[in-house]
Amino acid sequence: MSIALSVFPILFLIISMIGFKMRGDYSAILAALSAVLIAIFAVPNVGGFTPPEGYGAGYVGWAFAEGVLKAIFPILIVILMALFSYNVLLESKQIEVIKQQFTNISSDKRIQVLLIVWGFGGLLEGMAGFGTAVAIPAAILIGLGFTPRFAALVSLIGNSVATGFGGVGIPVITLAKEVFGSAVTSEQTHAIASDVVIQLGFLMFLVPFVILMLTDTSKKYIVPNIILSTVVGGLSLGVQFVAAYFIGAETPAILGSIACIFFIVLYAKMTEKNSTPVDKAISMEQMAKAWAVYGFILFFIIMASPCPAPSARF
């Protein structure tokens, strides 16, 4: 019964939006109200539950206020800044430079999709999260000529792994606080973050392979896809584990994605002999200007991350 009561507000939100086509804001408000009513009237009457001292409307009200504050700081702030950063790229036309870079790197659709969805998408998820890592890569893929359905599908699949450390590691940091309490140390957060990387290890090999095969189902690419996804997955696993263990939960998805971007670009240069037309060539100055927004974000994230080496755990 306690599990059913806990899940009810989430199911209510899903059913109201999908089943009854209700607006997202209305559905969320009603779901929140249902959670409040369940907490006040239903939870204290569940067998085996001992309410805390002072449990009641006031207790639930403070819990609700805490939830609202957690939603604003840092989740809503991260979302707003992610949208602001993307709008800066749109208004300054620098997003077109980034798109052109992706097409200049390789004419192979598999490489383009993997680079945008797994590399760039993972970078966005680590820095911003909350849907930006699906919406922005999908928009770029559509701009490059891919169908909207395909763009949405591969973007969603590619975003399935990096979400563990999405939004500057908010999920893992929140988990660490729930496990160890508000006095959680950086070493404890590092320990949980590295364990999460290990749990995601298999998917780091599987998801790139799925993305490559969805892009081109030709049998001649099966072996190259296996090799490429194995190297990309191993690189992601290694870099993310080191980042999680020594830096913390803020950077694994970011640094792992950057490492994959560099490798995929190098792989494309080694396997293709295509040359970029002079009129489409991009200078180092243009590249630096286009990527400056994400460069500054990465710099400030690393500067703000707790970096003492954790105590030995093996």
C-alpha positions, 0 to 999 in steps of 0.5 A: 500500500505504501508503494502504491501511495508513493507512485500514485502522484507520478501515475496521475501526472502521466495519465492526465497528460497522456490519457486526458491530454491535460496541459503540463502545468495543470497536471503538475499542480493536480499531481502535487495536490494529490501528493499533499493530500496523500501525505496528510490523510493516507500515509499516517494510516498505512500499517507499519508507519510511525509518523514523526513527531509533529507530523501533519499539515504543517510538517507536510507544508514545510516538506513541500516548501523544501521541495519547491526550493530544491526545484528552484536551486539548482534545477530551475537555475540550471535550466534557465541558464542552459536555455540562455546559453543556447539562445546566445548561440542562436542570436549570434548565429554561432550555432550555424558554425557548430553545425558546419563543424559537424558536417566538415568533420565527416560525410559519414552519417554514422559518425555525424550522428554519433558525434552529435548525439553521444558526444555533444549530447552528453556534453549538454546533459552534463552541463545542463540536463533536463531535456536540453541534451535531447532538444538541441542535438535533435534540432541540429540533426534535423537541420542537417537533413535527418527526419524529425522522428529519427532525430528524436529517437536517436537523441533520446536513446543517446541521452539514456546514459549521461542522465546519471550525471546530468545537470552538473551531477545533481542526481548523484549529489542528491543521492549522496545527501539522501544516503549520508545526510546533509553532512555528506563529505566529498569523499562519500560523493566520489564513492557513490559517483564512481559506483554509478559509473560502474553500474552504467558501464554496460550501457556505455558500450551498448548505446553507441552501437545501437545509435550507429546501427539505427543510422545505417542498418547495412550489414557491412557496417556491423563489424566497424560499428562494433569496433567503434562502439567498443572503443567509444564505450571503453573511453567513456567508462574510463574517463568517467570513472576517473572523473567521478573518483577523483573530481566528483559527480559534477564532471563525469558526463562532461569530461567523458563526452569531451574525450569521446568527441576528440576520439570520434573526430580523430577516427573520422580523420583517420578513416576518411580522405574527404577535404573541406571546401575552402568556402566552408572551412572554419578558422580556429578563431571561429571555432573558439568563438562558437564554443566559448559559451560551453568552454566558460561553463566547463571552466566554472564547473571544474573550478567550483567542483570539490577536487580532493582525492578520496580515500582508498576504497579498494 
